[in-house]
């Protein structure tokens, strides 16, 4: 091989130096290419108790692990030689337009993860043209969220408390503030056993113990923000002093029944969606009550460990009630490919909880924007690679669910009891 000294003219095109990004937040968010990247940044920047509250689930955390595994265990079936120069990622959900097939799920204690909290999420959702959901356990008021997202779609998630009048007062406030959809959550008769929170002594507000101080030393910005902004307040109550589990157990009502669901539905002027459906039979029963939608969800694995995997349940529920209502899905979603697979198998919409909070903890409102941008890019790219130009073209033929956990045949018990 003959060699020569390179000429300046040869080197010039190769020497393209990128202008340095001086803003540290922008720099770290630009480097995040996946939701898992945002999760790693969030873990570095957030105290252990707050991060674990977001990241963890119930008991052995099998439900969330299985939900994420279910999305890994799919095989796409792409079509080739289609014109996919343009794709449309939005359609109508629950009577209104959405720009993407995902929205922000309701999350509790959000300002404890990062002080911008729900307001950051509402701002980002409004810009992106996707719904924002406020939890009963949210840390911004109903009215403040409505003000932060005045032209966007706001949804309110309701836990039915033992104090019914107090619960319905929240519903009335949400309706008056223009929230268009009520998410009635039905999988919380009691709080799940969230062992990370117990081991961390997770309390509201966070306690300044020796352990939390030591853990905070490499994360001073979180504590500066927490201590120099307004104290935590809630969408549903003014203050609380105690552990998270104690708070939840005082609020959740184990006596709620289908009759209560019918009564709640009659009080709400907009769309009613039941969140926490985990069997085909319950899907059919609540749809027969006339609700506008259901969310297949095991609460992000945070209630009953070893609960059904929503993504596995999706095809059967769609076959049973898909012609009668809109089927939404959450739990375990970490990529745009997960979202596209869900739509292909019949979901009308998906909700992201942890993915949104990872972005929030990684960079506040800009981090939520980054979460939405990552997922939006992945949705569009996956659709193009599948050979579809709009959500309507996605069908079950595009996705194969590979079997990893298959149920054993049940033995009929003939014993008389």
HELIX and SHEET records of a PDB file:
HELIX    1   1 UNK A    8  UNK A   12  1                                   5    
HELIX    2   2 UNK A   24  UNK A   31  1                                   8    
HELIX    3   3 UNK A   35  UNK A   45  1                                  11    
HELIX    4   4 UNK A   48  UNK A   55  1                                   8    
HELIX    5   5 UNK A   62  UNK A   72  1                                  11    
HELIX    6   6 UNK A  110  UNK A  113  1                                   4    
HELIX    7   7 UNK A  117  UNK A  128  1                                  12    
HELIX    8   8 UNK A  142  UNK A  148  1                                   7    
HELIX    9   9 UNK A  164  UNK A  176  1                                  13    
HELIX   10  10 UNK A  195  UNK A  200  1                                   6    
HELIX   11  11 UNK A  210  UNK A  216  1                                   7    
HELIX   12  12 UNK A  220  UNK A  228  1                                   9    
HELIX   13  13 UNK A  244  UNK A  251  1                                   8    
HELIX   14  14 UNK A  258  UNK A  267  1                                  10    
HELIX   15  15 UNK A  280  UNK A  288  1                                   9    
HELIX   16  16 UNK A  299  UNK A  301  5                                   3    
HELIX   17  17 UNK A  310  UNK A  321  1                                  12    
HELIX   18  18 UNK A  336  UNK A  344  1                                   9    
HELIX   19  19 UNK A  354  UNK A  386  1                                  33    
HELIX   20  20 UNK A  391  UNK A  393  5                                   3    
HELIX   21  21 UNK A  396  UNK A  398  5                                   3    
SHEET    1   A 2 UNK A  74  UNK A  76  0                                        
SHEET    2   A 2 UNK A 399  UNK A 401 -1                                        
SHEET    1   B 2 UNK A  91  UNK A  93  0                                        
SHEET    2   B 2 UNK A  96  UNK A  98 -1                                        
SHEET    1   C 8 UNK A 102  UNK A 104  0                                        
SHEET    2   C 8 UNK A 349  UNK A 352  1                                        
SHEET    3   C 8 UNK A 326  UNK A 329  1                                        
SHEET    4   C 8 UNK A 293  UNK A 296  1                                        
SHEET    5   C 8 UNK A 271  UNK A 277  1                                        
SHEET    6   C 8 UNK A 181  UNK A 185  1                                        
SHEET    7   C 8 UNK A 154  UNK A 158  1                                        
SHEET    8   C 8 UNK A 132  UNK A 135  1                                        
SHEET    1   D 2 UNK A 203  UNK A 204  0                                        
SHEET    2   D 2 UNK A 242  UNK A 243 -1                                        
END                                                                             
